[in-house]
Amino acid sequence: MKPGKITKDVYLIGGSEITDPKDCSIYLLNVGELVLIDTGAGPSYDDIVRNIEKLGLDPAKLKTVILTHCHIDHIGGASRFRDALESRLIMHELDARAVEQGDKRMTGAAWYGLPLTPVPVDVKLTKDEERLYFGDQEVVCLHTPGHTPGSLSVYLDRGGKRILFGQDIHGPFLEEFGADLAAWRRSMERLLSLEADILCEGHFGVFQPKGRVAAYIKHYLEQYGEETIPQP
C-alpha cells in the first residue's frame, strides 16, 4: 500500500503498511487548510510530514488534527503535530481526558509498549453532532460511541462524493477501554444511514463504492450479532 489520493482533496498518507506497523490509517484533507484525521502511534511523525510534502502540499498549513478516539495508534503523534506545526487538536471530551492525562491503560500505550506524552486537547466536542468549517467546506463530526466512549466518525461531501472516516468500525471491544457493543450497534446503524460513497476505515483501508461501504459495516454488525462484552 502506498500513500496517495483517494478522491478529490482526500489522501491516505500513513498506516501500518505505509509508515509504521503500529500506525492506524492516517488521512489528510486539503480543504483550504490541511486537516489530519488521526496521527498514528508517534514514531512515524517525520514520515507523515514527508508524505505530505511528496503530495506537493505544505505541512505548515496543517492547522487542525481531528482525533477519532484515544488509542495510542491514533493519537501517539498528537503532541508532535501540536508542538512542531501548532496544529489544534480536536476530539470528543469523553476520550480527551485519557490523552491529556497520559493514561497508558485507557490509551493502550502500555499494551503497545509505546511512550505517551500527555497533551492538551484544544477543542473538546460535547454534542451528538458538530459541524466544523474550513472556508466553505463543512466537516461533520458524529459521536459514535462503542469502540470507546468518545469515538468520533467524520464525514464530508466533496467532489460529488460523501466520504466517511469510520475509524475502527471493526473493534475490538474491550471492557478495559470502556467498549459498549449496544452503543456501537446504534452507531453503525447511524453510519449506514449516511449512505457514504467512500469509507476510510481505521486499519483495513478504503472501501468504495456505496454498496461496498454498506456491506463492510453490515458484515461487522452480523459478526457481533447480539454478543456482549465478556466480564473479567
C-alpha positions in Angstrom: 0.0 0.0 0.0 1.3 3.5 -0.9 0.3 7.0 0.2 -1.8 8.8 -2.4 -5.1 10.3 -3.5 -8.4 8.7 -2.5 -10.7 11.2 -4.2 -10.8 15.0 -4.6 -8.6 16.6 -1.9 -8.6 13.5 0.3 -5.4 11.5 0.8 -4.1 8.4 2.6 -0.7 9.4 4.0 0.1 6.8 6.7 -0.8 3.4 8.1 0.7 0.1 9.1 1.9 -0.7 5.6 3.0 2.8 4.8 4.7 4.5 7.8 4.9 2.2 10.8 3.4 -1.2 11.7 1.8 0.3 14.8 0.1 3.1 13.0 -3.6 3.3 12.2 -4.6 4.6 8.8 -3.9 8.3 8.6 -5.9 10.6 6.3 -5.4 14.1 5.1 -7.9 16.7 3.8 -6.9 19.6 1.6 -9.8 22.0 2.3 -8.2 25.4 2.2 -6.1 24.4 5.2 -4.8 20.9 5.8 -6.8 18.7 8.2 -5.4 15.5 9.5 -7.6 12.6 10.6 -5.5 10.8 13.4 -1.8 10.9 13.8 -0.6 7.4 14.1 1.4 6.0 17.0 4.1 8.7 17.2 7.4 7.3 15.8 6.4 8.0 12.2 5.8 11.7 12.5 8.7 12.6 10.2 7.5 10.1 7.6 4.0 11.6 7.7 5.4 15.1 7.1 7.5 13.8 4.2 4.4 12.1 2.7 2.5 15.4 2.9 5.4 17.1 1.1 5.5 14.4 -1.6 1.9 15.3 -2.4 3.1 18.8 -3.2 1.4 20.2 -0.1 2.9 22.4 2.7 2.9 20.8 6.2 2.9 24.3 7.7 -0.7 24.6 6.5 -1.7 21.6 8.7 -3.5 23.6 11.4 -6.2 21.0 12.5 -5.9 17.4 13.7 -9.1 15.5 14.4 -8.5 12.6 16.7 -11.2 9.9 16.3 -10.5 8.3 19.7 -8.0 8.0 22.4 -6.0 4.8 21.5 -2.2 5.3 21.1 -2.1 4.1 17.4 -4.4 7.1 16.6 -3.1 9.8 19.0 0.5 9.0 19.7 1.8 11.6 17.3 -0.6 14.4 18.5 2.0 16.2 20.7 4.5 16.4 17.9 1.9 17.9 15.5 0.8 20.4 18.1 4.3 21.4 19.1 6.0 21.5 15.7 3.2 22.7 13.5 1.0 24.4 16.1 -1.9 22.2 15.0 -5.0 22.4 17.1 -6.3 19.1 18.4 -10.0 18.2 18.3 -11.6 15.2 19.8 -14.6 14.2 21.9 -14.5 15.2 25.6 -15.1 11.6 26.7 -11.8 10.4 25.3 -9.9 13.6 25.7 -9.2 13.1 29.4 -7.1 10.0 28.7 -4.9 11.9 26.2 -4.5 14.9 28.5 -3.6 12.8 31.5 -1.3 10.4 29.6 -3.4 7.4 30.7 -1.4 4.5 29.4 -4.1 1.9 30.2 -7.1 3.7 28.5 -5.0 4.7 25.5 -3.5 1.3 25.1 0.0 2.7 25.3 1.1 0.1 27.8 -0.3 -2.7 25.6 1.6 -1.3 22.6 4.8 -0.7 24.6 4.9 2.9 23.5 5.7 6.1 25.4 2.8 8.5 25.7 3.3 12.3 26.1 0.3 14.0 27.8 -1.0 16.7 25.5 -3.8 19.3 25.9 -6.8 18.9 23.6 -7.7 22.3 22.2 -11.3 21.7 21.2 -13.4 19.1 23.1 -16.6 18.2 21.3 -19.6 17.5 23.5 -22.6 17.2 21.2 -24.0 14.3 19.3 -23.2 16.1 16.0 -20.9 19.0 15.5 -20.0 20.8 12.3 -16.6 22.3 11.6 -16.0 24.8 8.7 -12.8 25.2 6.7 -13.6 28.0 4.3 -16.8 26.9 2.6 -16.1 23.2 3.4 -18.3 21.6 6.1 -16.8 18.7 8.0 -19.2 16.8 10.3 -18.1 15.1 13.5 -20.5 12.5 14.8 -20.3 11.0 18.3 -20.3 7.3 17.6 -19.6 5.5 20.9 -18.9 1.8 21.1 -15.3 1.1 20.5 -14.5 3.8 23.1 -16.9 6.1 25.0 -15.8 9.1 22.9 -15.3 7.6 19.5 -15.9 10.0 16.6 -16.8 9.4 13.0 -16.2 12.2 10.5 -17.7 12.8 7.1 -17.7 15.4 4.4 -19.2 15.9 0.9 -16.5 16.8 -1.6 -16.3 16.4 -5.4 -19.7 14.9 -5.6 -18.8 12.1 -3.1 -19.7 11.6 0.6 -16.5 10.5 2.3 -16.8 8.8 5.7 -13.9 8.3 8.1 -15.2 5.5 10.3 -12.2 4.6 12.3 -12.1 1.1 13.9 -15.6 0.0 12.9 -14.2 -3.5 13.3 -13.5 -3.1 17.0 -12.1 -4.6 19.1 -14.5 -4.2 22.0 -12.7 -4.5 25.3 -14.1 -3.7 28.7 -10.9 -2.0 29.9 -11.3 0.6 27.1 -15.0 1.3 28.0 -16.4 -0.5 25.0 -20.1 -0.8 24.6 -21.5 -3.2 22.0 -25.1 -1.9 22.2 -23.9 1.7 21.7 -21.7 0.5 18.9 -24.6 -1.2 17.1 -26.6 2.1 17.3 -23.6 4.0 16.0 -23.2 1.6 13.0 -26.9 2.0 12.1 -26.3 5.7 12.1 -23.3 5.4 9.8 -25.3 3.2 7.4 -28.0 5.9 7.2 -25.4 8.3 5.8 -25.1 6.2 2.6 -21.5 7.2 2.2 -19.8 6.7 -1.2 -16.4 6.1 0.3 -15.4 4.6 3.7 -11.9 5.4 5.0 -11.5 2.8 7.8 -9.0 2.9 10.7 -6.9 -0.1 9.8 -8.3 -2.0 6.8 -8.2 0.6 4.1 -10.6 2.3 1.8 -13.9 0.9 0.6 -16.0 2.1 -2.3 -18.5 2.5 -4.0 -21.6 2.9 -1.8 -22.5 -0.8 -1.9 -19.1 -1.9 -0.6 -19.3 0.6 2.2 -22.6 -0.7 3.4 -21.5 -4.3 3.0 -18.4 -3.7 5.2 -20.4 -2.2 8.0 -23.2 -4.8 7.8 -20.5 -7.6 7.9 -19.4 -6.5 11.4 -23.0 -6.0 12.6 -23.7 -9.6 11.6 -20.4 -10.8 13.1 -21.0 -9.4 16.5 -24.8 -10.0 16.4 -26.1 -10.0 20.0 -22.8 -10.7 21.6 -21.9 -9.0 24.9 -18.5 -7.9 26.2 -17.2 -10.7 28.5 -16.5 -9.7 32.0 -13.1 -10.5 33.6 
